[in-house]
């Protein structure tokens, strides 16, 4: 997937970690937001699969 976007795996993982950190901060403000929780789960699984 990362190669299709013109990124190395390391760059892609860094991008996912950045987004994940933003989602975590948003969840601090809205801990019951199911859409954010699901997004966090998806991003975390992307990092674990890499």
Secondary structure, 3 states (H helix, E strand, C coil): CCHHHCCCHHHHHHHHHHHHHHHHHHHHHCCCCHHHHHHHHHHHHHHHHC
